[in-house]
Amino acid sequence: MSFLFHKKTKKVIHYIWAVVAILVSLSMIFAFSGGLPTIFG
């Protein structure tokens, strides 16, 4: 488990969390707006 506290891994985990947060917020927006067809058509 010590690799989790390595500086490089911390950075990677930070980026992964950022990507996950963006994906979740985008899916929330799509879910509440009624999906992709309403946005692009």
N, C-alpha and C positions, 0 to 999 in steps of 0.2 A: 504493500500500500504506500510505500515511501515515494513511489514515482508520482503519486498524486500531488505531492508537495514540491515537486521539482518546478523551477521557474518556468521552463518551456511548457510543461504540461499545464501549469496554471493559466498561461496565456491561451493555449489551445482550448482549454475548458471554457475560458471566458468568451472566446469567439463562438464556440459551439452554443453556449447559452444565449448569446446575442442572436444567432441565426434562429434558434428555437423560438425565442421571444418574438422575432419578426414574423416567422411563419404562423405562430399562434394568433398574433394580432391580425394578420391578413386574413386568416381563415375565419376569425370572428367577424371581421368586416364583411366578408363575402357571405357568411351565414346570415347576418342580420339584414343585408341589403337584398337578399333573395338570390344570390348566386351570380355567376359570370354573365349569363345572357342579358340581365338587366343593365349591366355596366357597358358591355360591348355591343348592345343592339337595342 
